[in-house]
Amino acid sequence: MRMVFGEYIHQKRIRKEIPLREFARRIGVSAEYICNIEKGRKAAPSSDVLEKIIIVLSLTSQEIEQVYDLAASSKAAENAVPEDLACFLNENKYVI
């Protein structure tokens, strides 16, 4: 069975022995928000929050690649427009 974004973050956080509230505080978001991500009730966060998660969890380059892949799958599952595509479209109105 393929891992999903929230499960992956949850497992990494638990392995690092970081309590949920402490993890949320270090990232600058609410514990409820992190809980919803870990439980799969919310898609992966914005790239800014994702970067903070990567730093707090001290992920390796291979783990970072996996996080980005899982985050993209999470957002696609929610039918979200990828953040980089949304920026491109906003900057290039003629494309729309």
N, C-alpha and C positions, 0 to 999 in steps of 0.2 A: 504494500500500500504506500502511495506517495505521500510524503510529508507536506503539510500545508504551512503557510507563513506563521500563523499564530502558534501552532504546536511547536514549530522550530524555535521561535523566540522563547516560548515557555521553557522548553528543555534546556536551552542555553542559559537562561536566567537561573534555573534551578541548579544546574551544574556549577555555576559560579557562586551559588549560595547567596543570591541577592534577593531579599524579600520584595514582594510586589510593590509595597508603598515606597520603599527605598529606591527601587528601580525607577518608578514613576517620578519621584522627586529629582533624581539625577538627570532624567531626560527633560523634565519640565512640563510634564503632563499629569493628568489625574490618574490615580490608581484604577478608577473605574474604566477609564479609556483603555489602559493597558490590559485590564481583565477582559474587556470586550474584544480586543484584538486577539488575545491568546485563546479565547473561547470560540473564535471564528465568527463573532457577531458583527465585527467591523473588518473592513479590508485593511490592507497595509497602510501605514500613515504616509504623510507627505515626505518628500526627500529630506527635508530638514530634520524631521523627527527620526527618520530612518538612519541618518548619519549619526545622530546622538546615540541611538540604540547600538549601532556598530561600535562606537567608541566605548560606551559603558560596558559592553560585553567583551571587549578586546578580541574581536574576531580576526581570524587569519584571512589572508587574501582568498583562499578557497572558500571559506565560510561566507565571506562578503559576497562572492559571486553567487553562492547559493541563496543568500538572503535576497539579493536583487531579483533573482529568477523567481523565487517564491512570492516576493512582493508583487512582481508584474503579473503573475498568475492570479494572485489574490484580487488585484484590481480589475483584471480582465473578467474574472468570475462575477464581479459586481457591475460589469458593463461600463466601467469608467474609461474615459479617454486617458491614455497614458500622459503623464504630466509633461513630458518633453514635447509630445505632439500638440497638446493644448497650447503650450507656449509658442510653438512654431506657428500655429494657426492664428493666435492672437497678434503675433508680430507681422504676419503676412496675410492681410485681409483679402488680397486678390485671389488667394487659394480657395477661400470659402466661396 
